[in-house]
Amino acid sequence: MAKVTLTDVDKIYPGGVKAVDKFNLEIRDGEFVVLVGPSGCGKSTTLRMVAGLEEISAGKVRIGDEVVNDLPPKDRDIAMVFQNYALYPHMSVRDNMAFGLELRRFPKAEIDARMQEAARILGLGTLLGRKPKELSGGQRQRVAVGRAIVRKPAVFLFDEPLSNLDAKLRVQMRVEIKRLHHTLGATMIYVTHDQVEAMTMGERIVVMKDGIVQQVAEPMNLYDEPVNKFVAEFIGTPPMNFFEATVQNSAEGLRCEAGADLHFPVPEAARAALGAHLGKKVTVGLRPEDVMDPPTGAVGTLKARVEMVEPLGAESYIYFRSGETSFVGRFESHRRFKEGEDLSLVCRPGRVRFFDTATEKRLA
């Protein structure tokens, strides 16, 4: 296995279109890193530059200690799993998995040993004689992963491998790929636009937008401490609520007012940063699970009407409206709401986030 290091990597297409801008990241040996972001953010292009399928415009890519900018893909000791499986339709599962090793003239006994090991890990032992058309989507994807495993590469690259699967199979394959990582201890780079996949699979997550890395962090650190509004909104389902508010002094201390019925107290840790914006607009962020009923005897600071209730079994999403502002809360299902009822709510202490309205950077 090997670490992967990208230093000031750019990708500029003809016409001056910059798809990736100054990408810097060191992926540790054996680490599972996920690149996530909306379509067109440059994540797949970055992966393809690591693989050697895209030419690097500037910067360096190292696999281990070797700069691989000018190496062809076959010499980079990587294996890639694609979204569309890329299986040979006329070949059996056995032949699809063995083909790459046969091209490299591996001994037949070693090919069989590697193939049997991969089939055991992925549960493909009874499918080796079938053609791809005789397999389900999940089975085809396992074959594509198996073809990568038999290579025993230094680095595994996954380019949105679960996008063509239904919801149930995606969950199953997420578990299988994570189990595979634990089994092999391999370095893996995984690209997805699905933030749920990113949060559940990655040891670290790289959030990208417009070719630029926005934040690199462990999943819960990314969720709890986003560095800007984009990261805060992109990570989390439902997304974070945002309110345009004015920083004001009140009898209770500094607070942000987003209307007559929406008041957000500023915790002590954020007062210095918010005090510099007194009388100015800021953006307040609040996760749906941090909207809550006030404690007994306390007065709510968020007055709103229930617009819609979405029961989801163990929990419910409650959509509120206050004046022209809408927001959503996440509550346990035993807490019942009626559409049209007026409520007084509060923010979970210490869980409000504040962002500069102009730059969208986190204030505190």
Buried (B, 14 or more C-beta within 10 A) or exposed (E): BBBBBBBEBBBBEEEEEBBBBBBEBEBBBBBBBBBBBEEBBBBBBBBBBBBBBBEBBBBEBBBBEBEBBEBEBEEBBBBBBBBEBEBEEEBBBBBBBBBBBEEEEBEEEEBBEBBBBBBEBBEBEEBBEBBBEEBEBBBBBBBBBBBBBBBBBBBBBBBBBBEBBEEEBBBBBBEBBBEBBEEBEBBBBBBBBBBBBBBBBBBBBBBBBBBBBBBBBEBEEBBEEBBBBBBBBBBBEBBBBBBEBBBEEEEEEBBBBBBEBBBBBBBEEBEEBBEEBEEEBBBBBBBBBBBBBBEEEEEBBBBBBBBEBEEEEEBBBBBBEBEEBEBBBBBEEEEEBEEEEEBBBBBEEEBBBBBBBEEBEBBB
